[in-house]
Amino acid sequence: MSFERILKEVTSVTIELLLQEPFFGHFLTGLIKEVNPHVPTLGVRLDGPDAVQLSINPEFWDKELARKEYRYGVIKHEILHIALRHILMVDRFSHKQLFNIAADIVVNQYVDKGQLPEGAILLEQFRDFKMDPGQDVGYYYKRLLAEHRKGNTGGSSGGERGAGGNPSSQRLAELLSGENEWLQRHDEWHRQIANLTAAERSNLEQKIDSIIHTASERVGEREIGNLPGELKSYLKTIEERFKPSLDWRRALRLFASSSNRTYLKNTIRRPSKRYGTTPGIKIRHKQRLLVAVDTSGSVSGPELQRFFSEIYQIWRHGAEVLVVECDTAIKRQYPYRGHSPEFVMGRGGTDFNAPLEFANQHFHPDGIVYFTDGYALAPRVESRYPVMWLITPNGLPEHTGIWDELPGRKVKMGAGLRG
């Protein structure tokens, strides 16, 4: 079986989502996709501590998801788990299996039933519990836990017994006692989330918010209106956090102009005998700046174009600029001469340490400007030079934990892609 073929088929699903439900299509473009025979089915995993990926078992894809509508539905199902932040909530609930069932009840209400393969967990399978539609995962968890305890006086997450006689109780007991592939998909991200440090978890939360915000910016109000109410409410919260709080271009100009050295330049004009002045000497101010460009996979092509548009403005006003392209390490460096490169090197993860270490040990600039989306742990290297962080519009929100940990000046770039 061809992994490349499967990735092309995933691209076809992305296109179909963009046409039918643009928010989910744009959301999917923000995820890493991999074909991995070591995962049991298709589900969400972490690619390192700060990136979410969709992992696909090739055999499951070809056999269980042979129908195109199933591929569409199952991928949308996984997107909803991420967008509704279910992958970040699991540690708040003591009974993990009940949480998994509750989370699937939530997301499958927003997927057409004809797009879900056999075995999907649906709200209508629990009619006897009289649960309301359109609720969040906490609501369904509490109701399921109460029903579970009616038939299981032990109330533990271990052995499940005492299912009760109605069909809803029987379905719940079946899910808790057996191996359901829909529930197995959650196991990997449960384990990975549990192993994250507090800083890594915060970074992941901001990354997911960025994907949500980017997707919402690319669709109209009509599409936003079709989203689940829980997600629409959360979008309003995100929008406030992503708004820039000051004129970032003015802040950049002030930073660049304050980081300068004074030079004396001789001219061909003679000293004045009449006035005793020496016009043959001019005082010049020149900035020597190290400009770090984040070329990790989370930075989009338009964002890179915008970075270089701003670098041009810095250079045009007289700064000496050395550009370093970096993801987890510096991949390329060159003096900027007024032209953007045809391509950039990198596209991996993100680590802020290498440019700061390079500045300390080798380049010794007057200041450092770091263009990035901000999604990485704060640097361990302490910069000897002033640093200004230019964060993309859809990047790290202001005044979050990781934002506050970045050393130096932090500025949110304004929305739009104009230079």
PAFIKOL-425940 format. One record per residue (C-alpha): x, y, z. Coordinates in Angstrom, 1 decimal. Each point is the difference from the previous one (the first is absolute). Layout:
BEGIN
       x       y       z
       X       Y       Z
...
***
This chain:
BEGIN
       x       y       z
     0.0     0.0     0.0
     1.2     3.5    -0.9
     0.4     2.5     2.8
     0.3     2.8    -2.6
    -3.4    -1.1    -1.5
    -1.7     0.1     3.4
     1.3     3.5     0.6
    -1.3     1.1    -3.3
    -3.4    -1.5     0.9
     0.2     2.0     3.3
     0.6     3.1    -2.1
    -3.2    -0.8    -2.0
    -1.9    -0.1     3.3
     1.5     3.4     0.9
    -1.2     1.4    -3.2
    -3.5    -1.4     0.5
    -0.1     1.5     3.5
     1.1     3.3    -1.3
    -2.9    -0.1    -2.5
    -2.6    -1.3     2.3
     1.0     1.2     3.5
     2.8     2.5    -0.4
     0.8     0.5     3.6
     0.8    -3.7     0.5
     2.0     0.0    -3.3
     2.1     2.9     1.0
     0.5    -1.6     3.4
     1.2    -3.2    -1.6
     2.6     1.9    -2.0
     1.5     1.1     3.3
     0.7    -3.6     1.1
     2.9    -2.2    -0.8
    -1.1    -3.2    -1.7
     1.9    -3.3     0.1
    -0.6    -3.6    -1.2
     1.1    -2.2     2.9
    -0.5    -3.8     0.1
     0.8     0.0     3.7
    -3.2     1.8     1.0
    -3.2    -2.2     0.3
    -2.4     2.1    -2.1
    -0.2     3.7    -0.8
     0.4     2.6     2.8
     1.6     3.0     1.5
     3.6    -0.2     1.4
     2.6     2.6     1.0
     3.0     0.6    -2.2
     2.4     1.1     2.7
    -1.4     2.2     2.8
    -1.4     2.8    -2.1
    -1.6    -1.4    -3.2
    -3.1    -2.1    -0.6
     0.0    -2.5    -2.8
    -2.6    -2.4    -1.6
     1.4    -3.5    -0.1
    -1.4    -2.5    -2.4
     0.4    -3.8     0.1
     0.2    -0.9    -3.7
    -1.9    -3.3     0.3
    -2.8     1.6     2.0
    -0.2     2.8    -2.7
    -0.3    -2.5    -2.9
    -2.3    -2.5     1.6
    -2.2     1.7     2.7
    -0.1     3.4    -1.8
    -0.2    -1.2    -3.5
    -3.1     2.2    -0.6
     0.8     3.6    -0.6
    -2.8     1.2     2.3
     1.5    -2.0     2.9
     3.4     1.7    -0.5
    -1.7     3.4     0.0
    -2.0    -0.8     3.2
     2.8    -1.6     2.0
     2.4     2.8    -0.8
    -2.6     2.6     1.0
    -0.6    -1.9     3.2
     3.7     0.3     0.9
     0.1     3.7    -0.9
    -3.0     0.6     2.3
     1.8    -1.7     2.9
     2.9     2.5    -0.5
    -2.0     3.1    -0.6
    -2.2    -0.7     3.0
     3.2    -0.5     2.0
    -0.9    -3.5     1.1
     3.6    -1.1    -0.2
     0.9     2.5     2.7
    -2.9    -0.8     2.3
     0.5    -3.7     0.8
     1.9     0.5     3.3
    -2.9     1.9     1.5
    -2.1    -3.2     0.0
     0.6    -3.0     2.3
    -1.7    -2.6    -2.2
     1.9     0.1    -3.3
    -2.3    -2.4    -1.9
    -3.1     1.9     0.9
     1.8     3.2    -1.1
     0.8    -1.7    -3.3
    -3.7    -1.0    -0.5
    -1.2     3.5     0.9
     2.5     1.7    -2.4
    -1.2    -2.2    -2.8
    -3.6     0.7     0.7
     0.8     3.7    -0.3
     1.9    -0.1    -3.3
    -2.2    -2.6    -1.8
    -3.0     2.3     0.3
     1.8     2.3    -2.5
     0.8    -2.8    -2.5
    -2.5    -1.3    -2.5
    -1.0    -3.5     1.1
     0.6    -1.3    -3.5
     3.6     1.0     0.3
     0.7    -2.1     3.2
     1.0    -3.7    -0.3
    -1.6    -2.7     2.1
     0.7     0.2     3.7
    -0.2     3.8     0.3
    -1.2     1.3     3.4
    -3.1     2.0    -0.4
    -2.3     2.0     2.3
    -3.1    -1.9    -1.1
     1.6    -3.3     1.3
    -0.7     1.4     3.5
    -3.6     1.2    -0.3
    -1.0    -1.6     3.3
     2.4     2.4     1.8
    -2.0     3.0    -1.4
     3.1     2.1    -0.8
    -0.5     3.3    -1.8
     1.7     0.5    -3.4
     2.6     2.7    -0.7
     1.6    -0.1     3.4
     3.7     0.0     0.9
     2.2    -3.0     1.1
    -0.4     0.8     3.7
    -3.8    -0.2    -0.2
     0.1    -3.5    -1.6
     2.7    -1.2     2.3
    -2.0     0.8     3.1
    -3.1    -1.6    -1.4
     1.8    -3.1    -1.1
     1.8    -0.3     3.4
    -3.3     0.3     1.9
    -1.5    -2.8    -2.2
     3.1    -2.1     0.4
    -0.1     0.2     3.7
    -3.6    -1.1     0.1
     1.1    -3.3    -1.3
     3.5    -0.2     1.5
     0.0     0.9     3.7
     3.8    -0.1     0.1
     0.1     3.0    -2.3
     3.6    -0.7    -1.0
     1.6     0.1    -3.4
     1.0    -3.6     0.3
    -2.3    -3.0    -0.3
    -3.4     0.9    -1.6
    -3.0    -1.9     1.1
    -3.7     0.4     0.7
    -1.0     1.4    -3.4
    -3.7     0.2     0.6
    -2.8    -1.1    -2.3
    -0.7     2.9    -2.4
     1.7     0.3    -3.4
     1.9     3.1     1.0
     1.5    -1.6     3.1
     0.9    -3.1    -2.0
     1.8     2.2    -2.7
     1.9     1.8     2.7
     1.1    -3.3     1.6
     1.0    -1.4    -3.4
     2.2     3.0    -0.6
     1.6    -0.1     3.4
     0.7    -3.7     0.0
     1.1    -0.6    -3.6
     2.6     1.4    -2.4
    -1.6     2.7    -2.2
     2.2     1.4    -2.8
    -1.6     3.4     0.4
     1.2     0.1     3.6
     3.4    -1.5    -0.7
     0.8     3.1    -2.2
     0.1     2.1     3.2
     2.6    -2.1     1.8
     3.1     1.5    -1.7
    -0.8     3.6     0.7
    -1.1    -0.8     3.5
     3.5    -1.5     0.6
     1.9     2.8    -1.7
    -1.9     2.9     1.7
     0.7    -1.6     3.4
     3.7     0.1    -0.7
     0.2     3.7    -0.9
     1.6     2.6     2.4
    -2.1     3.0     0.9
     1.9     2.2    -2.4
    -0.4    -2.5    -2.9
    -3.7    -0.3     0.7
    -0.4     3.7     0.0
     1.8     0.2    -3.3
    -2.2    -2.7    -1.5
    -3.1     1.8     1.1
     1.2     3.2    -1.7
     0.8    -1.9    -3.1
    -3.5    -1.5    -0.2
    -1.5     3.4     0.6
     2.1     1.3    -2.9
    -1.3    -2.6    -2.4
    -3.6     0.7     1.1
     0.6     3.8    -0.4
     1.6    -0.4    -3.5
    -2.9    -2.2    -1.2
    -2.6     2.5     1.3
     1.8     2.9    -1.7
    -0.1    -1.8    -3.4
    -3.8    -0.6     0.0
    -3.0     2.4     0.0
    -2.4     0.7     2.8
    -2.5    -2.3    -1.6
     2.3    -3.0     0.4
     0.8     1.0     3.6
    -3.7     0.1     0.7
    -0.3    -3.7    -1.0
     2.6    -1.2     2.5
    -0.9    -1.7     3.3
    -1.1     2.6     2.6
     2.8    -1.0     2.4
     2.6     0.7    -2.7
    -1.6     3.3    -1.0
     0.1     1.2     3.6
     3.7    -1.0     0.3
     0.8     1.8    -3.2
    -1.1     3.3     1.5
     2.4    -0.5     2.9
     2.9    -0.8    -2.4
    -0.7     3.1    -2.2
     0.6     2.3     2.9
     3.3    -1.6     0.9
     1.3     0.2    -3.6
    -0.6     3.7    -0.5
     3.3     2.0     0.0
     0.1     2.6     2.9
     2.3     2.6    -1.6
     1.4     1.3    -3.3
     2.5    -2.7    -0.6
     1.7     1.7    -3.0
     0.8     3.1     2.0
     1.3    -2.3     2.8
     2.2    -1.7    -2.5
     1.4     3.2    -1.4
     0.7     1.4     3.4
     1.8    -3.2     1.0
     2.1     0.0    -3.2
     1.0     3.6     0.3
     0.9    -0.3     3.7
     2.4    -2.9    -0.8
     2.8     1.9    -1.8
     3.6     0.9     0.0
     1.6     3.4    -0.9
     2.4     0.2    -2.9
     2.2     2.9    -1.2
     0.2     0.3    -3.7
     2.5     2.2    -2.0
    -1.2     2.0    -3.0
     1.8     1.9    -2.8
    -1.1     3.4     1.4
     2.8     2.1     1.5
    -0.1     1.4     3.6
    -1.3     3.6     0.1
     2.7     2.6     0.8
    -2.5     2.7     0.5
    -2.3    -1.8     2.5
     2.4    -2.5     1.4
    -2.3    -2.9    -0.7
     0.9    -3.4    -1.4
    -2.6    -1.0    -2.6
     2.4    -2.6    -1.2
    -1.3    -2.3     2.8
    -3.5    -1.4     0.2
    -1.6    -1.8     2.9
    -1.9    -3.0    -1.1
    -2.2    -2.4     2.0
    -0.3    -3.6    -1.2
    -1.8    -3.0     1.5
     1.5    -3.4    -0.1
    -2.9    -2.4     0.5
    -0.3    -3.7     0.1
    -3.4    -0.9    -1.5
    -1.2    -3.6     0.9
    -2.7    -1.4    -2.3
    -2.0    -2.9     1.4
    -0.2    -2.5    -3.0
    -1.7    -2.8     2.0
    -2.9    -1.9    -1.5
    -2.6     2.0     2.0
     0.9     3.2    -1.8
    -2.0     0.5    -3.2
     1.3     1.2    -3.4
    -1.9     3.3     0.3
     1.4     0.6     3.4
     3.6    -0.6    -1.3
    -0.7     2.5    -2.8
    -1.1     2.5     2.6
     3.1    -0.6     2.1
     2.2     0.9    -3.0
    -2.1     3.0    -0.8
     0.7     1.4     3.4
     3.7    -0.9    -0.2
     0.1     2.0    -3.2
    -1.3     3.1     1.9
     2.6    -0.4     2.7
     2.8    -0.3    -2.6
    -1.3     2.9    -2.1
     0.3     2.3     3.0
     3.7    -0.7     0.2
     0.5    -3.0     2.2
     2.7    -2.7    -0.6
    -2.1    -3.2     0.1
     1.2    -3.6     0.3
    -2.9    -2.4    -0.5
     0.1    -3.4     1.7
    -2.6    -2.6    -1.1
    -0.8    -2.4     2.8
    -2.3    -2.6     1.3
     1.5    -2.2     2.7
     3.5     1.2    -1.2
     1.4     2.6    -2.3
    -0.4    -1.4    -3.5
     1.4     3.0    -2.0
     1.5     3.5     0.5
     0.7     2.8    -2.4
     0.3     3.8    -0.1
    -3.3     1.6    -1.2
     0.4     2.0    -3.2
    -3.6     1.1    -0.6
    -1.3    -3.1    -1.7
    -2.0    -2.9     1.5
     1.3    -3.5    -0.5
    -1.6    -2.3    -2.5
    -0.4    -2.7     2.7
     0.7    -0.4     3.7
     1.6    -2.9     1.8
    -1.5    -1.8     3.0
    -3.7    -0.9     0.4
     0.6    -2.2     3.1
    -0.9     0.9     3.6
     1.0     3.1     1.9
     2.8     0.8     2.4
     0.9     3.6     0.9
     3.5    -0.7     1.5
     2.2    -0.2    -3.1
    -0.3     3.6    -1.3
     0.6     1.4     3.5
     3.1    -2.1     0.5
     1.2     0.9    -3.5
    -0.4     3.7     0.9
     1.8    -0.4     3.3
     3.0    -1.9    -1.3
     0.5     1.1    -3.6
    -2.0     2.9    -1.5
    -0.2     2.4     3.0
    -2.8     2.2    -1.4
    -1.5     3.2     1.3
    -3.3    -1.8     0.3
    -1.9    -3.1    -1.0
    -3.4     0.0    -1.8
    -1.7    -3.4     0.1
    -2.9    -0.6    -2.4
    -2.0    -3.0     1.1
    -3.4    -1.4     0.9
     1.2    -0.4     3.5
    -0.8    -3.7     0.5
     3.0    -1.4     1.8
     1.3    -0.1     3.5
     1.7     3.1     1.3
     3.8     0.0    -0.8
     2.5    -1.3     2.6
     2.7     2.2    -1.5
     0.2     3.5     1.5
     0.5     2.6    -2.7
     2.7     2.6     0.6
    -1.7     2.3    -2.5
    -3.5     1.6    -0.1
    -2.6    -2.3    -1.5
    -3.3     0.9    -1.7
    -2.4    -2.8    -0.8
    -2.4     0.6    -2.9
    -2.9    -2.5     0.4
    -2.2    -0.8    -3.0
    -3.7     1.0     0.2
    -1.1    -3.6     0.5
     2.9    -0.8     2.2
     0.5    -0.1     3.7
    -2.7     2.1     1.8
     1.2     3.0     2.1
     0.3    -0.3     3.8
     0.0    -3.8     0.2
     2.5    -1.9     2.0
     2.4    -0.7    -2.8
    -0.4     3.6    -1.3
     1.1     1.3     3.3
     3.0    -2.4     0.2
     1.5     1.3    -3.3
     2.9     2.4     0.9
     0.0     3.5    -1.4
    -2.7     1.9    -1.9
    -3.0    -1.9    -1.4
    -2.2     1.5    -2.6
    -3.0    -1.5    -1.8
     0.0     0.7    -3.8
    -3.3     1.4    -1.3
    -2.5    -2.0    -2.0
     0.1    -0.2    -3.8
     2.8    -0.9    -2.4
     0.9     3.4    -1.3
     3.7     0.9     0.2
***
